[in-house]
Amino acid sequence: MNELQVFQYQGREFRATKQDEQPWFIASDVCRALEISDTATALQRLDEDEKGYGFNPYPWRSSAPIDSQ
């Protein structure tokens, strides 16, 4: 897994990393862009293989979910 990368798209900031050459986006960034206030509920709709917890951009928290594609 690569380190966290930050990029801009249409005036919004997104953080992502790569796992197996695939981008994995920070769920809270995607939800903020889509104006979804409850990230945890949004993640419940993803299949297990679409979620990952391998990278924690918030080391002071126990886990911060990330999602792929």
PyMOL commands that set and color helices and strands:
alter all, ss='L'
color gray80, all
select helices_A, chain A and resi 27-33+39-43+48-50
alter helices_A, ss='H'
color red, helices_A
select strands_A, chain A and resi 5-9+12-19+22-26+51-52+66-68
alter strands_A, ss='S'
color yellow, strands_A
deselect
rebuild
show_as cartoon
